[in-house]
Structure formats: structure tokens, C-alpha cells
Amino acid sequence: MLHPLTTAPQDGWLARRQASAGGFTLLELMVTVAIVAIIGAFAVPSFQTMIQANRTRTVASELMATLNLARSEAARRGQPVSVCRSSNGSSCASSGTGWDSGWIAFVNEDAASEGAAVARDDGELLLQARQDLPARITVRPNSNFTNGITFLRTGLVWGLGTGTFAICANGELNKSQAILVIATRSVLATDSDNNGIPEKGDGSNLQNCESP
């Protein structure tokens, strides 16, 4: 006659197994939270820096695209085309030094009489407008282009002809961008020494974000 096999009571073993499978102990949980906090302390600033760098790069690319559009439209139309800072998307701002609120490009029919004091008059064709730039992004030209920049029908820049735009996040040079405007074209400045700061046309690093 066969008898069923019997095993030793396993209540103690099961209790220990269930306890170990039930979750973390308080000490383990505290250690885990501490590790996550340490990782977060390093990761969050890096992530924010990356976001700001991407926004800066985007704004610089958009401004350069507008400048190139203005130059090509001036040559195509045979008329001067200007780009100026604008806070409302329709007229040139008459005060301040920054382009942080945005800019517009338009056919400037009376550019010759305006000189450096770029202004859009009633009836002048608006080609492009850029408003609502990301927060904490600054766009500053050097003194040549404080009020605006005009491209002649030859494709050349009116007046002084060359200049620099600095585009920064939080007023910091690190991961900033610069646009170099020369007589025949506009280009994004390079960072040949990989120090996080773009170089101007003479090869020197951008010195500050307010007056490049």
C-alpha cells in the first residue's frame, strides 16, 4: 500500500520567502531614494543646459534664415530689403538694443533716405515676421545693426556692411551662438577650439552676450 510522501513543515521558510518578495525594507528604500536624488542633482542641470542650447541654436538658425531670405529677395526683386527688430510683428521697434522680442523682414522702398534708421512705412511689403522667442534667450547685434540691416539689390549690405549677432541663453557665453554678417553672406560662427564659445570673424572668441 502506497503512502503519500510527507515533507517537513515549511511555514518558516515560506514566511521568509514572502517577506523577501514583499518589497524593500525601509533601509533599502532610503538608500534607493538617496541614489536617485544624487543622480537627479547631476542630470537635471545637464538636461536644462541641453534644452537651452537647442533653443539658442534654433533661434540663431531662424534669424540667419531671415537674413538670407532678405538678401536673396533684394536681389530677386531689384529693391532693398530690410530686417529690423520688432515687438509687434509689423513695424520696427524704435527703442532698445536687443532683438529678443522678434524681427521682421520687408521690402524697404525708401531705404536710401532712411540710412541706418531702418523703418517700415505703410504699404511696404512684409515678407516675414518672427515673434515670441523662447524665454531667457537674448539676441544682440553689434552697433552696426542695432536698428536693423538693409540688403541692397546687389545683395550687399548697406553702409558698414559687416557685423555680428550674439544669441545667448541666460546671458551665458557657454553654448551660445553667433551669426557673422559679411558683405556677401551670413553664416553661423564656428567653435573651432571646442570651448563652447563661438568665434567672431577675426577668429577671437565672442566676448559677451550684450555687445558682440
C-alpha positions as CSV (number, residue, x, y, z in Angstrom):
1,M,0.0,0.0,0.0
2,L,1.4,3.3,-1.1
3,H,1.5,6.1,1.4
4,P,1.7,9.8,0.5
5,L,5.1,11.4,1.0
6,T,5.3,13.8,3.8
7,T,7.5,16.8,4.0
8,A,8.8,18.8,6.9
9,P,6.8,21.9,7.8
10,Q,7.9,24.9,5.7
11,D,5.9,27.6,7.3
12,G,9.1,29.4,8.4
13,W,10.7,29.1,5.0
14,L,7.6,30.4,3.3
15,A,7.3,33.3,5.6
16,R,10.9,34.3,4.9
17,R,10.4,34.0,1.2
18,Q,7.2,36.0,1.2
19,A,8.9,38.7,3.3
20,S,11.8,39.0,0.9
21,A,9.4,39.1,-2.1
22,G,7.1,41.6,-0.5
23,G,9.2,44.8,-1.3
24,F,12.0,46.9,0.0
25,T,12.9,47.3,3.6
26,L,12.9,50.8,4.9
27,L,16.7,51.0,4.8
28,E,16.8,49.8,1.2
29,L,14.1,52.3,0.2
30,M,16.1,55.2,1.9
31,V,19.3,54.1,0.0
32,T,17.4,54.0,-3.3
33,V,15.9,57.4,-2.8
34,A,19.3,58.9,-1.9
35,I,20.8,57.4,-5.1
36,V,18.0,58.7,-7.3
37,A,18.4,62.2,-5.7
38,I,22.2,62.2,-6.3
39,I,21.7,61.2,-10.0
40,G,19.0,63.8,-10.4
41,A,21.1,66.5,-9.0
42,F,23.6,66.0,-11.8
43,A,21.2,65.1,-14.6
44,V,18.6,67.9,-14.2
45,P,21.1,70.8,-14.8
46,S,22.7,69.0,-17.7
47,F,19.2,68.4,-19.2
48,Q,18.3,72.1,-18.8
49,T,21.6,73.1,-20.4
50,M,20.9,70.9,-23.4
51,I,17.4,72.3,-23.8
52,Q,18.7,75.9,-23.6
53,A,21.4,75.1,-26.1
54,N,18.9,73.7,-28.6
55,R,16.7,76.7,-28.2
56,T,19.6,79.0,-28.8
57,R,20.7,77.1,-31.9
58,T,17.1,77.2,-33.2
59,V,16.8,81.0,-32.8
60,A,20.1,81.5,-34.4
61,S,19.2,79.4,-37.4
62,E,15.8,81.2,-37.8
63,L,17.5,84.6,-37.7
64,M,20.1,83.6,-40.2
65,A,17.4,82.2,-42.5
66,T,15.6,85.5,-42.3
67,L,18.8,87.4,-43.2
68,N,19.5,85.1,-46.1
69,L,15.9,85.5,-47.3
70,A,16.2,89.2,-47.2
71,R,19.4,89.2,-49.2
72,S,18.0,86.9,-51.9
73,E,14.7,88.8,-52.1
74,A,16.6,92.1,-52.5
75,A,18.5,90.6,-55.5
76,R,15.4,88.9,-57.0
77,R,13.1,92.0,-56.7
78,G,15.8,94.6,-57.5
79,Q,14.8,96.5,-54.4
80,P,16.3,97.0,-50.9
81,V,15.0,94.6,-48.3
82,S,15.5,95.3,-44.6
83,V,15.4,93.2,-41.4
84,C,14.7,95.0,-38.1
85,R,13.8,94.2,-34.5
86,S,10.1,94.2,-33.9
87,S,7.9,93.7,-30.9
88,N,4.6,93.6,-32.8
89,G,5.4,91.7,-35.9
90,S,4.5,94.6,-38.2
91,S,6.8,97.6,-37.5
92,C,10.3,98.2,-36.5
93,A,11.0,98.9,-32.8
94,S,12.4,102.3,-32.2
95,S,14.0,101.8,-28.8
96,G,16.2,99.3,-27.0
97,T,19.2,97.4,-28.3
98,G,18.1,93.8,-28.4
99,W,16.1,91.7,-30.8
100,D,14.6,89.5,-28.1
101,S,11.0,90.3,-29.0
102,G,11.5,89.2,-32.6
103,W,12.1,90.7,-36.0
104,I,10.5,91.4,-39.4
105,A,11.8,91.4,-43.0
106,F,10.2,93.7,-45.5
107,V,10.7,95.4,-48.9
108,N,12.2,98.8,-47.9
109,E,11.3,101.1,-50.8
110,D,12.8,104.2,-49.3
111,A,15.9,102.6,-47.7
112,A,18.2,105.2,-49.3
113,S,16.7,108.0,-47.4
114,E,16.5,106.1,-44.1
115,G,20.1,105.1,-43.9
116,A,20.8,103.2,-40.6
117,A,17.4,104.3,-39.1
118,V,15.5,101.3,-40.6
119,A,11.7,101.7,-40.5
120,R,8.8,100.1,-42.2
121,D,6.3,102.5,-43.8
122,D,2.7,101.9,-44.6
123,G,2.3,99.9,-47.7
124,E,5.8,98.4,-47.7
125,L,5.5,94.6,-48.3
126,L,6.1,92.4,-45.2
127,L,8.0,89.3,-46.2
128,Q,8.4,87.6,-42.8
129,A,7.8,88.1,-39.1
130,R,9.2,86.2,-36.1
131,Q,7.7,86.7,-32.7
132,D,7.5,85.0,-29.3
133,L,11.1,83.9,-28.9
134,P,11.8,81.4,-26.1
135,A,12.2,82.9,-22.6
136,R,15.7,83.8,-21.4
137,I,17.1,83.8,-25.0
138,T,18.8,87.1,-25.9
139,V,19.6,88.3,-29.4
140,R,22.1,91.2,-29.6
141,P,23.8,92.7,-32.6
142,N,26.9,94.9,-32.5
143,S,26.4,98.6,-33.0
144,N,26.3,98.3,-36.8
145,F,22.9,96.6,-36.8
146,T,21.3,98.0,-33.6
147,N,18.3,99.4,-35.6
148,G,18.3,96.9,-38.4
149,I,20.1,95.7,-41.5
150,T,19.4,96.5,-45.2
151,F,20.4,94.4,-48.2
152,L,20.7,96.2,-51.5
153,R,19.6,94.9,-54.8
154,T,23.2,93.9,-55.4
155,G,22.9,91.5,-52.5
156,L,25.4,93.6,-50.5
157,V,24.8,95.1,-47.1
158,W,24.0,98.8,-46.9
159,G,26.5,101.1,-45.1
160,L,29.1,99.5,-42.8
161,G,28.4,96.1,-44.3
162,T,29.7,93.7,-41.6
163,G,28.6,92.8,-38.1
164,T,27.8,90.1,-35.6
165,F,24.7,88.9,-33.8
166,A,25.1,87.1,-30.4
167,I,22.4,84.7,-29.4
168,C,22.7,83.5,-25.7
169,A,20.7,81.7,-23.1
170,N,20.6,83.2,-19.6
171,G,23.3,85.7,-20.7
172,E,25.9,82.9,-20.7
173,L,28.6,82.6,-23.4
174,N,28.8,78.9,-23.0
175,K,26.8,77.1,-25.7
176,S,25.9,80.5,-27.3
177,Q,25.6,81.1,-31.0
178,A,26.8,83.9,-33.2
179,I,25.9,85.0,-36.7
180,L,28.6,86.7,-38.8
181,V,27.2,89.1,-41.4
182,I,29.7,90.0,-44.1
183,A,29.3,91.8,-47.4
184,T,28.2,88.7,-49.4
185,R,26.6,86.3,-47.0
186,S,25.5,85.4,-43.4
187,V,27.0,82.4,-41.6
188,L,26.8,80.7,-38.2
189,A,30.0,81.2,-36.4
190,T,32.1,78.1,-35.6
191,D,33.7,76.9,-32.4
192,S,36.9,75.6,-33.7
193,D,38.6,75.1,-30.3
194,N,35.5,73.4,-28.8
195,N,35.4,75.6,-25.7
196,G,31.7,76.2,-26.1
197,I,32.1,79.8,-27.3
198,P,31.8,80.7,-31.0
199,E,34.4,82.8,-32.7
200,K,33.9,86.1,-34.4
201,G,35.1,87.0,-37.9
202,D,38.6,87.8,-36.7
203,G,39.0,84.4,-35.0
204,S,38.7,85.6,-31.5
205,N,36.0,84.3,-29.1
206,L,32.8,86.1,-28.6
207,Q,33.4,88.3,-25.6
208,N,30.0,88.9,-24.2
209,C,26.3,88.5,-25.0
210,E,25.3,92.1,-24.8
211,S,27.6,93.8,-27.3
212,P,29.3,91.4,-29.6
